[in-house]
Amino acid sequence: MAVTLDLAKPRTHEVPKRASTARSGQNATILRRRSLQIASIALCIGVWQLLVHARLSLGIITFANVPAPVDVAHALWGLLHSPKLPMHLAASLWRVLSGFCAAAVTGVALGLAIGRHRLLEDTILPPLEALRPIPAVAWIPLAILMFPSSELSMVFITFIGALFPILLNTVHGVEAIDPRLVATARGLGTGPLALYADVILPGAAPAIFTGLSIGMGTAWFCLITAEMIAGQYGIGYFTWESYTLQNYADIVVGMALIGMLGMGSSLLIKRIGLALTPWYRLRGEKR
């Protein structure tokens, strides 16, 4: 009696089952990571509450005058119902976006050019490197003298803060491109503009978005410094005004708003970068 073996392909319902299992595993991993992130924030707030409640004093640092999280929550609730909040947010957002967009265009364009041409690297990069270590607060008096309005001076401070991370990351991204890719593109007859569009820009894109994310955080830092000195509206002005009026809970509220706005905008840029560079995400994805 002949024996036949069933060598048919696996049943089709097994593939959806494996895909469903993979999605369930991914969802569980995402849920676990989100839970850890929320727990870490809750732990920090709990430690803060305990330190304030105990009025801990270590000599060089004391929590006797620090507002408790409960007081900060009440102050935040009051600010959310204040008519001044939209004006502060609108002023800060406009300044950050204006300065950051100008820095993004300038930094990426200069970085792409400097990364590809040694002459530009030798002539343009040294003066920029000399200006880079100067802190934002040192630019404020000169910015007030240079620009006719305080608004433009604060936008300029934001521009300066965001420019250098974007510029340097773009330069490093261009320099890290494999020369064989450039040589191959040239061998296929690619022109200068097409070389930038098809090889240089995609190759440097991950580093560019890293610089944009860092630059956004630096832009917020520099803007708050400028608003504390020259602003009349904005989150930085609100924070400094709270200190002068001894509204200590509002100081922490202003700091929290700055942190959330900076983190949210940097995360948005990072997400956009991941969406536009899928090849980099697949190669460098964390396990």
N, C-alpha and C positions, 0 to 999 in steps of 0.2 A: 504494500500500500504506500503510495507516494505521500510525502509530507511536504507541505508548502508553508513557507514562512511569510508572515505579513510584514512586509517592509514598507508599508505605506507611510506617508508623511504624518507627523503628529496631528492630532485633532486641532482644528482651528480654535477651539475654545480655550486651549491652553495658553495661547499668546495673549489674549486679553486678560487672562488671569494673572500672568506674570507682570503685565503692564500695571494692572491694578495693585498688585503687591508692591511694585516699585514706587508708585505714587503714594501709597499708604506709608511706606518707609520715609519718603521725602517729607510728607506732611508731619509725621511724628518728629523728624529731626528739626524741622522749622519750629514746631510747637515747643520742643525742648529748649531750643536756643532762645526763643522769645521769653519763655518762662525764666530762664537764667538771667536774661537781661533785665527783666522787670524785678526779679528778686534782688539783683545787685543794687538797683536804684533804691528799692525799699529798705535794704540793709543800711545804705549810706544815710538815708533820712532818719532811720531809727537810731543810729549811732549819734547823729547830730542832735536829735531830741534828748538822748540820754546825757550828752555832754553839757547841753544848756541847762537841763533840769538839775544836774549835779553842780552847776556853776564851777566847773573844773578850772583850776588855775595852776599852771605849771611854771610860773615865774616869767618865762619869756613869752608865753601865750596864755590867754584867759578867755573863757567863754561866758564870763559874768554879764557882759553887755551885748552878747550876740542874741538876736531874736530867735525864738523857737520856731519850728516848722508850722505850728498851729497859728502863731501870729502872722507868719508870712502868708499862710493860706487866707486868712482874713483880709490882709492887705491886698492880695491878688484879687480876691472877690470884689473888693471895693474899686480897684483899678479897672476891672472888666466892665463895671457899670459907670465908669467915669467918661464924660465926653472928651477928655483930653487924650485918651488912649488911641483913638483912630488918628489923631493928628501926630502923635509921637511915632506911631508905627509907619504912617505914610511918609513922614519926613525921613526916617532912617532907611526905609526900603528904597525910596527914590535915590538917596545918596549912594547907597551900596550898589544898586543896580547900575547907576550911571557910571560910577568909578570902575566897577568890576567889568562891565561890558567894554569900556575903553581900554582897560588893562588887558582883557582877553584878546581883543583884536590886535593891539600893539605887541603884546608878548608873544603870541603865536606867530605873527608875521615876522617879527625880528628873530625869534628862535629858529624858525624854518630857514631863514636866510643865513644867520650866523652859523648854524649847524652844518651848512653845506659849503660855505665859502670861507676859506682861511683868511682872506683879506679883511672881510667884515669882522671875523673873530678877533683879529689883531687890532682893529681900529675902533670898533664900537663896544666890544665887550669889556675892555679894561676900564673905561670911564663908568660904565654901569656897575661893574664889580666894586669900584671905589665908592659909589653911592649906596650900594645895597646894605652895608652894615649900619647906616644912619637910621636911628629909630624914628618912628612916625612922629613922636612928640617934638623931635628936633626940627621937623619940617614945618610945624604949625606957624611960628613967627614969620618965616620966609613966605609961606603960602598966603598969609594975610597981607603981606606987602605986595605980592605978585598979582593977586586977583582982586577985582573991585568989590566983590561981595563975599560974605562969609560962606554962602552956599557953595560957590565955586571952589573956595579954598578947602572946604570939607570933602568935596568930591575929589579934589586933587589928592588929598591925603589918602583917601580910599584907593585911588588909582595907584599911588606909589606903593601902598601896602600889598596890593594884589599883583602888581606887575612882576616883581622879581621871582616869586615861586613859579609863575606861569612861564616866564622867559627861560629860566634855568632848566626846568623840567622838559620844555620843548627842545632846547639845545641838546640835552642829554638823550632825549628820545631819538632825535635825528642822528646823533653820532653813534647810537647803538644799532642802527640798521645794518644788516649784513651787506657789505660792499658787493657781494656777488649778485644780490638782487638788483642793485643799481647797474652793475656792469651788464647783466643779462637784459635789462630793460633798454639800455642804450644800444646793445647789440641788435635788438629787434627794431631799432629805428625810432624809439620813443623820444619825443621832443621835450624841451625843458619844462613846459607847463604840464604836459601829460605825466612827466616823471614825478613832479610834485604831487599831482592829483592821484596817480595810480600806485605809487611806490612810497614816496617820502611821507606824505600825510597819513596814509593808513598804517605804515610802520611805526610812526611816532605817536599815533593817536592814544594808546594806553598811557604813555608818559604825559601827554598833553592834558588828558582828563585828570590825571593825578595832580598836576600843577594847578588846574582849574579848581579842583576841590580844596587844595591847600590855600590857594589864593582867595577863595571865598571866605574861609575862616579868618585869614589875615585881614581881609577887607573889613570885616565886622570889628575886629580888634582895633584897627586903626581909626575906623569911623567913631567908635565910642570914645576913644581918646580925644579926637577932634571935637566931638559934640560937648564933651565936658568943659572945654575951654572956650569954644567959639559958637556953640549952638544955642538956639532959643527953643527949639523943639527937637524931639528925638529921644530914643531910649537912653543914650548916654547923658543927655541933659537932664532927663528925669531922674536918673540914678544919682547924679551929682547934686541936683536940687534936693533930693531926699536926704542926702547927707548934711547939707547946710541947714536944713530945717529939722534935723535930728529925727526924721522918720526912718528909723533903722530897719524896720520890716520892709519898707518900700525899697531900700537899697538892695536887699536880697531879691525882691521881686524884679527889679531892673536887671540884676545879674542873671536871674533865671530866664528872663525874656531874651536877653542877649545870647545865652547859651542855647536856648531852644531854636532861635532864629538862625544862629550860625550852624548848629548841627543839622537842622532841617534843610537849609540851602545847600550845604556841602553834601549831604546824603542825596539830595535831588540830582546834583551834578554827577555824583558817582553812579547813580542808577541810569542816568542818560548815557554816561560813558559805557557802562556794561551793555546797554541795549545796542549801542552803535559799534561796539567792538566784540562781537560774539566769538571770533577766533581767539582772542586773548582770554576770554572767560573760560572757554573750553580747555585751553591749555593750562591755565593757572588756577583752576577752581580748587578751593580747599576741600579736603576730605574729612 
